[in-house]
């Protein structure tokens, strides 16, 4: 999918949306930016991370602001305290969990949320079975193949076939800015093509390329995979970055849901 199909929405709570997914209006998918919220420095301003030192009341209000701007029901969200693992939850009702780094559902008006500040969100849509998935893919989740496990879970639960799915790799830290130790880059999930030499024996790891490769290996068609063209580290004016800001920063949310019939265009 061409990157110029990614559209940025400017308003009270800017967010970006993939060019793919449900062109008939069945699906709403987006990733928030850092603008339009209530949080002060260092979380300014649309911080959606409950695992930060920001006031939880502001975080909840920020989600309401985003939901109103984007057109989803904030009371129907599914989230988790993410642990960089590969546990996948089949979500059937809203709620906040712990220990899950991926969700799947075929329930309408249920909004799967992945929270990031350098890790990649990967959103998946199966138009045949009208099912969706969302995964939190940092280096650990990527090394453990979380996107493949999410697709497998969708197959088990809904009969989803990877070749029928569409996938969006959202904004995270880019390969040009993500320096890691050689032992991380040497993980089996990261072949030579996913990393470049860095300083003093380190490597520059391209998580986007690694997740794209894993989607292809799982059977998703190349033309059905889209990558966001931004970098959380480099594009400071738009996104939070845990690495750039030394951990004192907010979180974006990547959200995907199946619109209820009454809310479709």
Secondary structure, DSSP 8 states (H G I E B T S, - for coil): --GGG-EEE-STT-EEE-S-S-TTS-EEEEEE-S-SS---TTS-S----TTSSS-HHHHHHHHHHHHHHHT--GGGEEEEE--SS--EEE--S-EEEES-SEEEE--BT-EEEEEESSSEEEEEEETTTTEEEEEEE-HHHHHTTHHHHHHHHHHHHH---GGGEEEEE-----TTT-EE-HHHHTSTT--GGGEEE-STT-EEE-HHHHHHHHHHHHT--GGGEEE----TTT-TTT---TTTTTT----EEEEEEE--GGG--
